[in-house]
Amino acid sequence: MLALKTAEEMYQYCKDNNLGTGTSKGWAIKHFQLLIDNLKPDETVYCVFIGLHNYKSMTKHDNNYAYAMTNKRLIMAQHKLLGANVQSVNIENINDITLSKTGIAGMGIGTVCIDTFKETFNVGVNVSSAGNIYERAHEVWDIVRAQKADSQVTRTGVQNAKSPAEQIKEYKELLDMGILTQEEFDSKKKELLGL
């Protein structure tokens, strides 16, 4: 799991992983603080990024927002001089996440499109950040959907049909993404192998 407990850590995570910056550090931290303030006690942040919200073109967008994908929601937040904008969508209501890139020779804008039942959110960032955001967001979305499916199977009393090797592989992917710690992975692996 990500151990991002402060707005500063979220900002640094985005910077270190090329997940968008798009604004001054001070404003970005204010946006991320809104995310922290709006987390529910049972939510775990899996991924954060920042970019131009509702991007249509370089002159048509809603300025920079911070985004967090948790085990339950996609949260979008923007601190303003007077007030704030905070919006969220249940992960279950996301239909698709797509990527488009425009420009030449690595210069240009990438758009990560998050399609939901009610609306579509286009996040505009530089091309390299867009690819990274797309990959992370898709991984988190896939993981959360798999966890939901597993919990539904468990609630109905049906046994998990995945082999220990398949489950270890999934936990290894979570480790590689930084969602699980090495200790959490080792513990699950021992449990699955009956050690």
N, C-alpha and C positions, 0 to 999 in steps of 0.2 A: 504494500500500500504506500502511496505517497505520504510523506510526513511533512506536508506543507501546512504549517499552522499559522503563518503570518502572511500578510500581503507582500512583504518584502521577499519572502521565500518563493511565493508564486511568481513574482516578477523575475527573480533570478532564474527560476526553473525555465521560464519562457525564453529568457535570454540565452541560457546555457544550451537549450535544446532547439534553438531557432524556431520557436513557436510564436513568432510575431513580437513586435515591440510597438511600432507604429505611433508612439506618443512619447512624451517625456516620462522619465522615471517617476517623477512626483505624481503626475496624473494617472499613470498606470497603477501605481500603488493605491491611489484613491479608488480606482475601479475595482481592484482586487479586494480591497477592504469591504466593499459592498457584498462581494461574493461570500466572504467569511461571515459577515453579519447576517446573511440570509441562509446559511447552512442549517439544516435540521440536526438535532442531536444524533440521529441514526444514519446520517449521510457520511459517506467516505468519498473524498475527492480522488478521482483516478487520473484526470488530465486537466490542465488549464492552458489557455492560449488567449491571444489578444489580436484584434484586427478591426477593420472598418465594417461596421454593422449595416446590414441591408444594402450592401454594395451593388451599385448599378454601373457607375463610372467614377472616374477620379473626382468629378464634381458633384455626383449624386450618390450620397450615402448618409448615414446617421452618425458619422464620426466614430471614434474608437470606443469599443466595449471590451470588457474582460469576460471570458467564458470559462465555465467549469463544468466538466462532465463528472457526475457522481454516480454512485450505485443506483440512484433513483431518477435524477433529472439532468437536463442541460440548463444551466443557469447563465443568464446574460445580464451584465450590469454596466452602467455608465454613471459616473459621478459628474454632476453639473455644478456650475457656480451656484445656482439656486435649485436645490433638490437633487433627485436621482431618478434613473430609470432602471428598474429591475424586472426581469421577465424570466419565466421558466417553463419548460416543457418536460413532461414525463418521458423518460427514455422509451417507454412502451409506445409512445405516440410518434416516434421517429420512423418514417417510412424508408428513407434512404439517405446516404451521405455520398456526394459526388465531388469531383474536382475538375476545374477547367483552368487552363493557363493561356494567357495571351501575351504577346510580345515576342521579341527575337533575342537570340543568343543569351538566354538567361535573364534578360532584362524585361520587366513587365510585371503584370499583376496576375496572381492566381486567386481563384475564387473557390472556397469550400462551400458547397451548397448543402444545407441541412434541411431536408424536406420532411415536414410533419403533416399530420392529418388536417390541421387548420391553415397553416401557412408555411412559407419557405424563407429561410434565413440564409443570406449570402454574406460570407465573411471574406472581405478583400484584404490581401496581404501580398508581400513580394512572392515571387514564384517559388523560391526554395522553402520559405516558411509554409506556403500553401501545401506543398507536398508533405511536409512533416506533420502539419496539423491534420491533414486528411488521413494519414496513416495512423496517428495516435487516436483520433476520434473514432475511426472505423474499428480499431482494435478494442477500444473501450466499449463501444456499442455492441460488438460481437460478444465480448466477455459478459456484459450485463445481461444480454439476451440469453446466453447459455446458462448463466446462474439462475435466471428466472425459470427457464425450462427445467433445470435440475431441481429447483425447489418445488415446482408443480408436480414433478414425478415423485418426489419424496412425500409430498402431502397426500398423494393418491395411493401411497403404499406400494408402488411399483419400484422394484430394485433398479439401481443404476446399471445400465447394460454395458457401460464402458469398462474395458479391461484396466487393470492397474497401470499398465504401460501407457495407455491412452490418457489416463488421468494425470500421470506423472508428466507426460509431454505438455498437457495443458497448464499444469502448475509451473513448468519450466518456462513457458511463454510468459506467464505472469511475472516470474522472477526476472526474465530478460527485459521486460517492459518497466521494471521498477515498482510494480504493484505489490509484489510480495518481497519480503526480506529473505536473505539466504537462510536464516534460522527457520522462518515459516515454511520455506520450500523443503528444507531438510526434514523437518518434523512431519510434513505431509507425506514425503517420500517414504520415510521409515514406517509410517502408519499404513500406507498402501502396500508396502512390501512385507508387512507383518514382522518387522524387526524390533 
